[in-house]
Every structure is written in C-alpha cells, then in structure tokens.
Amino acid sequence: MDEARARDVLAAAGVLPGPAELLALGENAVFAAGDLVVKVGRDAELLDRARRELDIAVWLAEADVPAVRAAEPKPLLVEGHPVTVWHRLPEAVRPAEPRDLAELLRVVHALPSPPFALPPRELLGGVERWLRLAGDAVSAADAEYLRERRDGFASAVAALTPHFAPGPIHGDALPRNVHVGPSGPVLVDLETFSGDLREHDLVVMALSRDRYGLPAAAYEGFVSAYGWDVREWDGCGVLRGARETASCAWVAQHAPSNPKARAEFERRVASLRDGDETVRWYSF
C-alpha cells in the first residue's frame, strides 16, 4: 500500500476534517487532521488486530495508564482496509528516551490481565505475510532461510523458562512508541499488546544496543528505570534471535517499492547467515 492508495481509502472513509498530513507509512498509513489521527491498515487481514487495539485502548484508559486514546470504539473496513480513529496527542515537548519507556513498561507489567483475552506475542507470526508481500524483490533462498530460522526460534521460544510471571506486555517496546507531551510520556501503537513473557518487552532495547547503535549509557538508563537487565537471563539470546528474524522479514515487505529497504534486507540477512552479531542495522 503506497501513500496514494492510503489517501484514497482515507477519503472514502470520510472520518477526517480537511486536508490530512501523512505521519507514517508502514503496515499502517497514519494521517492527522485537526484533533484526530487515522490509521489505515495495509490489508483486511489486519482487521481483527485493529479491533483488539481499540479494546486495549479502552482497557488502558479505564486503568489510567498513560496511552493514546481511541476516538471511535470500533474499526471501519473501507475498500478492504481497516481504519481506526484516535485522539491526536499534543505536540511533543522532547524526544522520548529509553528511561521514559522503562517507566511506562513498569506500569504495564504491573497490570492484571484485562477482562478479554490477550493473544500471545506473535513475534514470528508476520514473517510469512511479510515475505509474501516481498514477492520477487527478495531471493527465494533468503526467504526460505528466514522461514527455517523462524521455525527453529519458534520452538526455542516455546521452551523458555521466564524470569517473571507472564502477563500483559506492549509487544513492540521502543522509544518511538512513546510520546512525551506536556503531561509526560504516553504509550502509542497498541496493536502488538499481548499476554506473554514480560521479557519480550525488555529484549527489544538490548537488541537496540547491540544492532541499532543505542548508546550504552542510554541502555543503562533504561535498565536503571526498569530495575532489571534482561541480559542477565539465560533466555535472552533466544528472544533476541527471534526478534532479529522478525525484524529482518518485516523489512522485506517494503523491498518491492523501496530500494533502501531492499539493501537493508540484504544486509540483515547476510549478517544472520554469517552469525555476525556486530553488524550494524539501520532504519531506511
């Protein structure tokens, strides 16, 4: 889904006043106008996830967890695309830092389970869809390699003994999913909320330190604010490997239309094949 297609869907939905500004384009196209933000999903397969994200937003609001709030309780399905409507957050007062994320994770990890079922964190569940969307833009050998890697890590993750009792998690715990407004940090992008190992939320920042250039001091700030370093856990390497696999496959879906994504996909696959954990990965 490119921007033009997303704008056509947005126009058909008729939920935003006036011209819309594109904020992001990934699995969702995110637009804003006035006091509202609208997310247009890539395809109808994401409809159930959109429903769940709205249920989670209502639950977090009832628990007074600082998080983005839904403007409409149910998603629309417009021309085969799920559409959700949100209240727009105030302008950020500063960029979110890892310690902001850690403080919010502590709040989320202290929550009891909601009155509805949270799915397990399907960290590797999107791999097949992302590779399918990549099509011929990635080699068949690389796609098969990632499928085999996915299967191996899925079994290994299922056999882990956690450090913490499982429960609600954000599922994609990165500072980019925290917005620091005048009232402080709030969580955004709730679509990966799950009921699973708390360690899923913690290994993300460890991988950011190792692969994406997060400074060691910033990582230590995250650990200090949360109160525990996931790298002390025997299962850290398994969760890290699973997330690397998913992160590599996620880039593949953008390869057909974005040469930078294709180059980054090839960089990531090569580093996984070589077993080189020091190769830096980049956004594109």
C-alpha positions as CSV (number, residue, x, y, z in Angstrom):
1,M,0.0,0.0,0.0
2,D,1.5,3.3,-1.1
3,E,0.5,6.8,0.0
4,A,-1.8,7.4,-2.9
5,R,-3.8,4.2,-2.2
6,A,-3.9,5.1,1.5
7,R,-5.2,8.5,0.7
8,D,-7.9,7.1,-1.5
9,V,-9.1,4.8,1.4
10,L,-8.9,7.8,3.8
11,A,-11.1,9.9,1.5
12,A,-13.6,7.0,1.2
13,A,-13.8,6.7,5.0
14,G,-14.7,10.3,5.4
15,V,-13.5,10.5,9.0
16,L,-11.0,13.4,8.9
17,P,-11.9,17.1,8.5
18,G,-9.9,18.9,5.9
19,P,-6.6,18.0,4.3
20,A,-4.7,15.2,6.0
21,E,-1.0,15.1,6.9
22,L,0.8,11.8,6.4
23,L,2.7,11.0,9.7
24,A,3.9,7.5,8.9
25,L,3.8,4.8,6.2
26,G,4.4,1.2,7.2
27,E,2.0,-1.6,8.0
28,N,-0.4,1.3,8.6
29,A,-0.6,4.6,6.9
30,V,-1.1,7.2,9.7
31,F,-2.8,10.5,8.9
32,A,-3.7,13.5,11.0
33,A,-6.0,16.5,10.7
34,G,-7.4,18.7,13.4
35,D,-7.7,16.8,16.7
36,L,-7.8,13.4,15.1
37,V,-5.4,10.7,13.8
38,V,-6.5,7.9,11.5
39,K,-4.7,4.7,10.8
40,V,-5.3,2.9,7.5
41,G,-4.2,-0.8,7.7
42,R,-2.3,-2.4,4.8
43,D,-5.0,-5.1,4.2
44,A,-8.1,-6.8,5.6
45,E,-6.0,-9.4,7.4
46,L,-5.3,-6.7,10.0
47,L,-8.9,-6.1,10.9
48,D,-9.0,-8.3,13.9
49,R,-5.8,-6.7,15.2
50,A,-7.4,-3.3,14.7
51,R,-10.4,-4.4,16.8
52,R,-8.2,-5.7,19.6
53,E,-6.1,-2.5,19.6
54,L,-9.2,-0.4,20.2
55,D,-10.3,-2.8,23.0
56,I,-6.8,-2.4,24.6
57,A,-7.0,1.4,24.4
58,V,-10.3,1.4,26.3
59,W,-8.9,-1.0,28.9
60,L,-5.8,1.1,29.4
61,A,-7.9,4.3,29.7
62,E,-10.0,2.6,32.4
63,A,-6.8,1.6,34.3
64,D,-5.5,5.2,34.0
65,V,-2.4,4.0,32.1
66,P,-0.9,6.9,30.1
67,A,-1.6,5.8,26.5
68,V,-3.2,7.1,23.3
69,R,-7.0,7.2,23.4
70,A,-9.4,5.9,20.8
71,A,-11.9,8.4,19.3
72,E,-14.1,5.7,17.9
73,P,-14.5,2.3,19.7
74,K,-14.8,0.2,16.6
75,P,-12.8,0.0,13.3
76,L,-14.2,0.6,9.9
77,L,-13.4,-1.7,6.9
78,V,-13.1,0.6,3.9
79,E,-12.3,-0.9,0.5
80,G,-10.6,-3.8,2.1
81,H,-8.6,-1.8,4.6
82,P,-9.2,-1.4,8.4
83,V,-9.5,2.2,9.5
84,T,-9.3,3.3,13.2
85,V,-9.7,6.8,14.6
86,W,-7.7,8.2,17.5
87,H,-7.5,11.4,19.5
88,R,-4.5,13.4,18.5
89,L,-1.8,13.9,21.1
90,P,-0.4,17.4,21.9
91,E,2.9,18.3,20.3
92,A,5.9,16.5,21.9
93,V,8.0,18.6,24.3
94,R,11.1,16.5,23.7
95,P,12.0,13.1,22.1
96,A,11.2,10.0,24.1
97,E,14.2,8.4,25.9
98,P,14.7,4.8,26.9
99,R,14.1,5.6,30.5
100,D,10.6,7.0,29.6
101,L,9.8,3.7,28.0
102,A,11.1,1.8,31.0
103,E,8.8,3.7,33.4
104,L,5.8,3.0,31.3
105,L,6.7,-0.7,31.0
106,R,6.8,-0.9,34.7
107,V,3.2,0.3,34.8
108,V,2.0,-2.0,32.1
109,H,3.8,-5.0,33.6
110,A,2.1,-4.4,37.0
111,L,-1.4,-4.7,35.4
112,P,-3.6,-7.7,35.9
113,S,-4.9,-9.4,32.8
114,P,-7.8,-7.5,31.1
115,P,-11.4,-8.8,31.0
116,F,-10.8,-10.0,27.5
117,A,-8.2,-12.5,26.2
118,L,-4.9,-11.1,25.1
119,P,-3.2,-13.1,22.4
120,P,0.4,-14.5,22.8
121,R,3.0,-12.2,21.3
122,E,3.1,-13.5,17.8
123,L,6.7,-12.2,17.3
124,L,7.3,-14.5,14.3
125,G,3.6,-14.7,13.1
126,G,4.0,-12.0,10.5
127,V,7.1,-13.5,8.8
128,E,5.2,-15.4,6.2
129,R,2.9,-12.4,5.3
130,W,5.9,-10.1,5.0
131,L,7.8,-12.5,2.8
132,R,4.7,-13.0,0.6
133,L,4.4,-9.2,0.2
134,A,8.1,-9.0,-0.7
135,G,7.5,-11.4,-3.7
136,D,10.3,-11.5,-6.2
137,A,12.0,-8.4,-4.6
138,V,13.9,-10.8,-2.3
139,S,15.6,-14.0,-3.3
140,A,13.9,-17.3,-2.8
141,A,16.9,-18.6,-0.9
142,D,16.8,-15.7,1.6
143,A,13.1,-16.2,2.1
144,E,13.5,-19.9,2.7
145,Y,16.4,-19.2,5.1
146,L,14.2,-16.9,7.2
147,R,11.3,-19.4,7.2
148,E,13.7,-22.1,8.6
149,R,15.1,-19.7,11.1
150,R,11.5,-18.7,12.1
151,D,10.6,-22.3,12.8
152,G,13.7,-23.0,14.8
153,F,13.3,-20.0,17.0
154,A,9.5,-20.6,17.5
155,S,10.3,-23.9,19.1
156,A,13.1,-22.5,21.2
157,V,10.9,-19.6,22.5
158,A,8.2,-22.0,23.5
159,A,10.6,-23.9,25.6
160,L,11.9,-20.9,27.6
161,T,11.7,-20.6,31.4
162,P,10.8,-16.9,32.1
163,H,12.3,-14.8,34.8
164,F,9.0,-13.0,35.5
165,A,5.4,-14.3,35.6
166,P,3.9,-13.8,32.1
167,G,1.2,-11.1,31.7
168,P,0.3,-8.0,29.7
169,I,3.1,-6.6,27.6
170,H,3.3,-3.8,25.0
171,G,5.0,-6.1,22.4
172,D,7.0,-3.5,20.5
173,A,8.7,-1.7,23.3
174,L,10.7,1.1,21.7
175,P,11.1,4.8,22.5
176,R,9.5,5.5,19.1
177,N,6.3,4.1,20.6
178,V,6.4,6.7,23.4
179,H,5.2,10.3,23.0
180,V,6.3,12.8,25.6
181,G,3.8,15.6,25.8
182,P,3.2,18.4,28.3
183,S,1.7,15.9,30.8
184,G,4.6,13.4,30.4
185,P,5.2,10.2,28.5
186,V,2.4,8.1,27.0
187,L,2.3,4.8,25.1
188,V,1.3,4.8,21.4
189,D,0.9,2.0,18.8
190,L,-1.0,-0.5,20.9
191,E,-1.6,-3.1,18.2
192,T,1.1,-5.5,19.5
193,F,-0.2,-5.6,23.1
194,S,-0.1,-9.3,24.2
195,G,-0.2,-11.6,27.1
196,D,3.2,-13.3,27.2
197,L,6.7,-13.2,28.6
198,R,7.5,-9.8,30.1
199,E,11.0,-10.3,28.7
200,H,9.7,-9.7,25.2
201,D,9.4,-6.0,26.1
202,L,12.9,-5.9,27.6
203,V,14.9,-7.7,25.0
204,V,13.9,-5.0,22.4
205,M,16.2,-2.4,24.0
206,A,19.0,-4.9,24.4
207,L,18.9,-5.6,20.7
208,S,18.7,-1.8,20.0
209,R,22.0,-1.5,21.9
210,D,23.6,-4.3,20.0
211,R,22.3,-3.8,16.5
212,Y,21.0,-0.2,16.1
213,G,23.6,1.9,17.8
214,L,21.8,2.7,21.0
215,P,24.5,4.2,23.3
216,A,25.4,2.1,26.3
217,A,24.6,5.0,28.7
218,A,21.0,5.2,27.3
219,Y,20.6,1.4,27.7
220,E,21.9,1.6,31.3
221,G,19.3,4.4,31.9
222,F,16.6,2.0,30.7
223,V,17.8,-0.8,32.9
224,S,18.0,1.5,35.9
225,A,14.5,2.9,35.4
226,Y,13.0,-0.6,34.9
227,G,15.0,-2.3,37.7
228,W,16.5,-5.3,35.9
229,D,18.7,-6.2,32.9
230,V,17.2,-8.8,30.6
231,R,20.8,-9.8,29.5
232,E,21.2,-11.5,32.9
233,W,18.5,-14.0,31.8
234,D,19.6,-17.3,30.1
235,G,16.8,-16.9,27.6
236,C,17.8,-13.5,26.3
237,G,19.7,-14.9,23.3
238,V,16.7,-16.9,22.1
239,L,14.3,-14.0,22.3
240,R,16.9,-11.8,20.6
241,G,17.4,-14.2,17.8
242,A,13.6,-14.5,17.3
243,R,13.2,-10.7,17.2
244,E,16.1,-10.4,14.7
245,T,14.4,-12.9,12.4
246,A,11.1,-10.9,12.6
247,S,12.8,-7.6,12.1
248,C,14.6,-8.8,9.0
249,A,11.4,-10.2,7.5
250,W,9.5,-7.0,8.3
251,V,11.9,-5.0,6.1
252,A,11.2,-7.4,3.2
253,Q,7.7,-6.2,2.7
254,H,9.0,-2.8,1.7
255,A,11.6,-4.1,-0.7
256,P,9.4,-4.0,-3.9
257,S,8.9,-0.3,-3.7
258,N,11.9,0.9,-1.7
259,P,15.5,0.3,-2.9
260,K,16.9,1.3,0.5
261,A,14.7,-1.3,2.2
262,R,15.9,-4.0,-0.3
263,A,19.5,-3.1,0.5
264,E,18.9,-3.1,4.2
265,F,17.1,-6.5,4.0
266,E,20.1,-8.0,2.2
267,R,22.5,-6.5,4.8
268,R,20.4,-8.1,7.6
269,V,20.1,-11.5,6.1
270,A,23.8,-11.6,5.3
271,S,24.7,-10.8,9.0
272,L,22.3,-13.5,10.2
273,R,23.7,-16.1,7.8
274,D,27.3,-15.2,8.9
275,G,26.3,-15.2,12.6
276,D,27.9,-11.8,13.0
277,E,26.1,-10.0,15.8
278,T,28.3,-6.9,15.4
279,V,26.9,-5.8,12.0
280,R,25.0,-2.6,12.5
281,W,21.4,-2.5,11.2
282,Y,19.8,0.7,10.0
283,S,16.4,2.2,9.5
284,F,15.5,3.2,6.0
